[in-house]
Amino acid sequence: MKQKILILGAGFAGMWAALSAARLTSMHQRSDIDIVVLAPQPELRVRPRFYEQKVETLVSPLLPLFNVTGVKFVQGEAQRIDAEAKCVWYRNAQNESTVEHYDRLVLATGSHLRRDLVKGAAEHAFDLDQLETALRLEQHINQLGQQPDGPARDTVVVCGGGFTGIEVATELPHRLRQILGEGSAPRVIVVERGDVIGGRWSEELRDVIRQACDELGVEWRLGAEIAEVNEQGILLAEGELIESNTVIWTVGVQANGLTEQLAAQRDAQGRLHVNEFLQVPGYDDIFATGDVARAATDDKGNVALMTCQHAIMLGRFVGHNAACSLLNLEPLTYRQVNYVTCLDLGNWGAVYSEGWEQEVKLTRGEAKKLKLSITSELIYPPKADRQIAFETADPLAAFV
Ligand SMILES: Cc1cc2nc3c(=O)[nH]c(=O)nc-3n(C[C@H](O)[C@H](O)[C@H](O)COP(=O)(O)OP(=O)(O)OC[C@H]3O[C@@H](n4cnc5c(N)ncnc54)[C@H](O)[C@@H]3O)c2cc1C
């Protein structure tokens, strides 16, 4: 009877897990092992680009790639993991409850933004977390020109000064001027609880971000606590109201809720602690990867971040190791020593740093060129060609 590796999620981690598992089983000529991806859509949604325009184009179809590599796709949304019975209950495309059994399970269902952290954020704020919500924000921005002018129309408030907040904030001044007219004076205000810009990042990186924001006219409200988002804008804890029709929420990323169904340790973001082979302790046949996994990247105490940089490599390792465990091969220890940061800074350019110390290597146009090659090539799925796909899915092949 055939065995099955079931992968939940077709994002960066899930897609690479499938290709990597298919690579190893094919190398060992094991056509008795099925690799099955279960996800709502057979497409990779390129979340790191959701602050850009034309959001609807930021998807890449996966069926041609899965077809040439022998990966099976099942459309649906997983609802319940029954680890004892080794099966996953899911809603299929017809919204019926049905079940898929597994021999090895890979949880790769990603993350979502928490919008319940501040009163009114869920009802009144926009976000760029998922394709649908990013589309809604883009449509809203595109029709701002039709709204009556005034401070609420002309002000965008970005809640949170993390990487996502900065990328969208620095992208907007130019876009807003195009929409509201060259003579307009749009304001983009980043509201941040910390007392400095990017408090956890290197001084060098912070300086570049500060300079770019100054030149672009992006304002920062530091040490500011948001008490409420409402129909008029945001209310700060100190009582000030910043009027805005466009409040963008970027704070509080949380691992997908399926992680809660396993009796295993999770971190503050809900990620499952995994061992060096990306298995969930206590469940020999369950692995976690990408944004749902808290994995050590080296022996120095660094841990994978919720980034596609890490999700891609975590995916390649997890697929390999899930296949190893069915093939009785020695698994590989997940290691990803190199870490880089490449942050888009709108019309100013970008900034690129290397290492966990974030040593700045490139800025402005040079960094922007690199950013574009990362976001429009490097993180995209490989060509639908079996040999190329398997070569790139090798967890030991060079990445960054
Ligand atoms: C606006 C924004 C900007 C970002 N910028 C960067 C950046 O510059 N650099 C960077 O490295 N990272 C960036 N990231 C983070 C990066 O996108 C994530 O870390 C990455 O997508 C994680 O990959 P993943 O495969 O774990 O999850 P995802 O890519 O989110 O994929 C999850 C998959 O699981 C599926 N799924 C969800 N629930 C279920 C279910 N119940 N059943 C079955 N399938 C399910 C989804 O449909 C999807 O296919 C950014 C993210 C956002 C939102």
PDBQT file of the ligand as one rigid body, heavy atoms in Angstrom, charges set to zero:
ROOT
HETATM    1  C1  LIG A 501       3.296  42.550   3.919  1.00  0.00    +0.000 C 
HETATM    2  C2  LIG A 501       4.340  41.504   4.174  1.00  0.00    +0.000 A 
HETATM    3  C3  LIG A 501       5.668  41.785   3.860  1.00  0.00    +0.000 A 
HETATM    4  C4  LIG A 501       6.659  40.833   4.084  1.00  0.00    +0.000 A 
HETATM    5  N1  LIG A 501       7.939  41.114   3.726  1.00  0.00    +0.000 NA
HETATM    6  C5  LIG A 501       8.875  40.179   3.815  1.00  0.00    +0.000 A 
HETATM    7  C6  LIG A 501      10.200  40.422   3.345  1.00  0.00    +0.000 A 
HETATM    8  O1  LIG A 501      10.522  41.519   2.872  1.00  0.00    +0.000 OA
HETATM    9  N2  LIG A 501      11.103  39.431   3.432  1.00  0.00    +0.000 N 
HETATM   10  C7  LIG A 501      10.787  38.202   3.935  1.00  0.00    +0.000 A 
HETATM   11  O2  LIG A 501      11.649  37.324   3.972  1.00  0.00    +0.000 OA
HETATM   12  N3  LIG A 501       9.543  37.933   4.403  1.00  0.00    +0.000 NA
HETATM   13  C8  LIG A 501       8.594  38.892   4.361  1.00  0.00    +0.000 A 
HETATM   14  N4  LIG A 501       7.326  38.623   4.805  1.00  0.00    +0.000 N 
HETATM   15  C9  LIG A 501       7.058  37.357   5.507  1.00  0.00    +0.000 C 
HETATM   16  C10 LIG A 501       6.815  36.188   4.577  1.00  0.00    +0.000 C 
HETATM   17  O3  LIG A 501       5.820  36.495   3.633  1.00  0.00    +0.000 OA
HETATM   18  C11 LIG A 501       6.395  34.981   5.396  1.00  0.00    +0.000 C 
HETATM   19  O4  LIG A 501       7.380  34.747   6.377  1.00  0.00    +0.000 OA
HETATM   20  C12 LIG A 501       6.255  33.757   4.506  1.00  0.00    +0.000 C 
HETATM   21  O5  LIG A 501       5.165  33.939   3.638  1.00  0.00    +0.000 OA
HETATM   22  C13 LIG A 501       6.074  32.499   5.337  1.00  0.00    +0.000 C 
HETATM   23  O6  LIG A 501       5.934  31.410   4.506  1.00  0.00    +0.000 OA
HETATM   24  P1  LIG A 501       4.990  30.188   4.937  1.00  0.00    +0.000 P 
HETATM   25  O7  LIG A 501       5.054  29.214   3.822  1.00  0.00    +0.000 OA
HETATM   26  O8  LIG A 501       5.327  29.760   6.297  1.00  0.00    +0.000 OA
HETATM   27  O9  LIG A 501       3.542  30.827   5.030  1.00  0.00    +0.000 OA
HETATM   28  P2  LIG A 501       2.631  31.468   3.883  1.00  0.00    +0.000 P 
HETATM   29  O10 LIG A 501       3.450  32.004   2.776  1.00  0.00    +0.000 OA
HETATM   30  O11 LIG A 501       1.713  32.395   4.587  1.00  0.00    +0.000 OA
HETATM   31  O12 LIG A 501       1.823  30.242   3.333  1.00  0.00    +0.000 OA
HETATM   32  C14 LIG A 501       0.872  29.579   4.132  1.00  0.00    +0.000 C 
HETATM   33  C15 LIG A 501       0.094  28.616   3.267  1.00  0.00    +0.000 C 
HETATM   34  O13 LIG A 501      -0.786  27.878   4.106  1.00  0.00    +0.000 OA
HETATM   35  C16 LIG A 501      -2.084  27.906   3.564  1.00  0.00    +0.000 C 
HETATM   36  N5  LIG A 501      -3.033  27.689   4.648  1.00  0.00    +0.000 N 
HETATM   37  C17 LIG A 501      -3.364  28.535   5.652  1.00  0.00    +0.000 A 
HETATM   38  N6  LIG A 501      -4.278  27.949   6.456  1.00  0.00    +0.000 NA
HETATM   39  C18 LIG A 501      -4.498  26.707   5.967  1.00  0.00    +0.000 A 
HETATM   40  C19 LIG A 501      -5.308  25.624   6.353  1.00  0.00    +0.000 A 
HETATM   41  N7  LIG A 501      -6.110  25.673   7.430  1.00  0.00    +0.000 N 
HETATM   42  N8  LIG A 501      -5.282  24.483   5.605  1.00  0.00    +0.000 NA
HETATM   43  C20 LIG A 501      -4.477  24.392   4.524  1.00  0.00    +0.000 A 
HETATM   44  N9  LIG A 501      -3.687  25.396   4.106  1.00  0.00    +0.000 NA
HETATM   45  C21 LIG A 501      -3.696  26.537   4.818  1.00  0.00    +0.000 A 
HETATM   46  C22 LIG A 501      -2.156  29.272   2.882  1.00  0.00    +0.000 C 
HETATM   47  O14 LIG A 501      -3.216  29.330   1.953  1.00  0.00    +0.000 OA
HETATM   48  C23 LIG A 501      -0.787  29.286   2.225  1.00  0.00    +0.000 C 
HETATM   49  O15 LIG A 501      -0.798  28.501   1.064  1.00  0.00    +0.000 OA
HETATM   50  C24 LIG A 501       6.316  39.571   4.620  1.00  0.00    +0.000 A 
HETATM   51  C25 LIG A 501       4.971  39.277   4.919  1.00  0.00    +0.000 A 
HETATM   52  C26 LIG A 501       4.004  40.232   4.710  1.00  0.00    +0.000 A 
HETATM   53  C27 LIG A 501       2.565  39.893   5.031  1.00  0.00    +0.000 C 
ENDROOT
TORSDOF 0
